[in-house]
Amino acid sequence: MSAHCQLTGAKPGFGYAVSHSHRRTSRRFDPNIQRKLYWLASEGRHVRLTLSAKAIKTVDAIGIEAAVARIRARGGKV
């Protein structure tokens, strides 16, 4: 599964893991991505979205209809 959020566009960040001796090795900071199923009443169907934890809270606040409109405005497929 891709580590990208459909609503917020959150994606992995990259940096270094720094040891006690200060040696650096590359690492990846992944967002907290979850797959969530929502009922989209306007289309009479379920939609499965790949969202970050922050985006799930956003959907709870603004509603699934507005969230799907934002995803489509960004050029995403739902």
BELRA-V527065 format. One record per pair of residues at least 4 apart in sequence whose ideal C-beta (glycine too) atoms are under 8 Angstrom apart, sorted by the first residue. I is the first residue (numbers start at 1). J is the second residue. D is the distance in whole Angstrom. If there is no record, write none. Layout:
i=I j=J d=D
i=I j=J d=D
//
This chain:
i=1 j=33 d=7
i=1 j=35 d=7
i=1 j=50 d=7
i=2 j=50 d=7
i=3 j=11 d=6
i=3 j=12 d=5
i=3 j=30 d=5
i=3 j=31 d=6
i=3 j=33 d=5
i=4 j=9 d=7
i=4 j=10 d=7
i=4 j=11 d=5
i=4 j=33 d=8
i=4 j=50 d=7
i=5 j=9 d=6
i=5 j=10 d=4
i=5 j=11 d=8
i=5 j=31 d=6
i=5 j=33 d=6
i=5 j=50 d=7
i=5 j=51 d=6
i=5 j=52 d=4
i=5 j=54 d=8
i=5 j=55 d=5
i=6 j=49 d=5
i=6 j=50 d=5
i=6 j=51 d=6
i=6 j=55 d=8
i=6 j=71 d=5
i=6 j=76 d=5
i=6 j=78 d=8
i=7 j=49 d=7
i=7 j=51 d=6
i=7 j=52 d=8
i=7 j=55 d=4
i=7 j=58 d=6
i=7 j=59 d=7
i=7 j=67 d=6
i=7 j=70 d=6
i=7 j=71 d=6
i=8 j=51 d=8
i=8 j=52 d=6
i=8 j=54 d=6
i=8 j=55 d=5
i=8 j=58 d=7
i=9 j=74 d=7
i=10 j=31 d=4
i=10 j=33 d=8
i=10 j=52 d=5
i=10 j=54 d=7
i=10 j=55 d=7
i=11 j=31 d=7
i=12 j=28 d=5
i=12 j=29 d=6
i=12 j=30 d=5
i=12 j=31 d=7
i=13 j=28 d=7
i=13 j=29 d=4
i=14 j=26 d=7
i=14 j=27 d=7
i=14 j=28 d=6
i=14 j=29 d=7
i=15 j=26 d=8
i=15 j=27 d=6
i=15 j=29 d=6
i=16 j=24 d=4
i=16 j=25 d=7
i=16 j=26 d=6
i=16 j=27 d=6
i=17 j=24 d=7
i=17 j=25 d=5
i=17 j=26 d=8
i=17 j=27 d=4
i=18 j=22 d=6
i=18 j=23 d=7
i=18 j=24 d=6
i=19 j=23 d=5
i=19 j=24 d=8
i=19 j=25 d=8
i=31 j=52 d=5
i=31 j=53 d=8
i=32 j=52 d=6
i=32 j=53 d=4
i=33 j=50 d=6
i=33 j=51 d=7
i=33 j=52 d=6
i=34 j=50 d=8
i=34 j=51 d=6
i=34 j=52 d=8
i=34 j=53 d=7
i=34 j=56 d=7
i=35 j=48 d=6
i=35 j=49 d=7
i=35 j=50 d=6
i=35 j=51 d=8
i=36 j=48 d=7
i=36 j=49 d=6
i=36 j=51 d=6
i=36 j=56 d=6
i=36 j=59 d=8
i=37 j=46 d=5
i=37 j=47 d=7
i=37 j=48 d=5
i=37 j=49 d=8
i=38 j=46 d=7
i=38 j=47 d=6
i=38 j=48 d=8
i=38 j=49 d=7
i=38 j=59 d=7
i=38 j=64 d=5
i=39 j=45 d=8
i=39 j=46 d=6
i=39 j=64 d=7
i=40 j=44 d=8
i=40 j=45 d=6
i=40 j=46 d=7
i=40 j=47 d=5
i=40 j=64 d=6
i=40 j=65 d=7
i=40 j=68 d=6
i=40 j=78 d=8
i=41 j=65 d=8
i=42 j=65 d=6
i=43 j=47 d=8
i=47 j=64 d=8
i=47 j=68 d=7
i=47 j=78 d=5
i=49 j=59 d=8
i=49 j=67 d=8
i=49 j=71 d=8
i=49 j=78 d=7
i=51 j=55 d=4
i=51 j=56 d=5
i=51 j=59 d=7
i=52 j=56 d=7
i=53 j=57 d=7
i=54 j=58 d=7
i=55 j=59 d=6
i=55 j=67 d=8
i=56 j=60 d=7
i=57 j=61 d=6
i=58 j=62 d=6
i=58 j=67 d=7
i=59 j=63 d=7
i=59 j=64 d=6
i=59 j=67 d=5
i=62 j=66 d=4
i=62 j=67 d=6
i=63 j=67 d=7
i=64 j=68 d=6
i=65 j=69 d=7
i=66 j=70 d=7
i=67 j=71 d=7
i=68 j=72 d=6
i=68 j=78 d=5
i=69 j=73 d=6
i=70 j=74 d=7
i=71 j=76 d=4
i=71 j=78 d=6
i=72 j=76 d=6
i=72 j=78 d=6
//
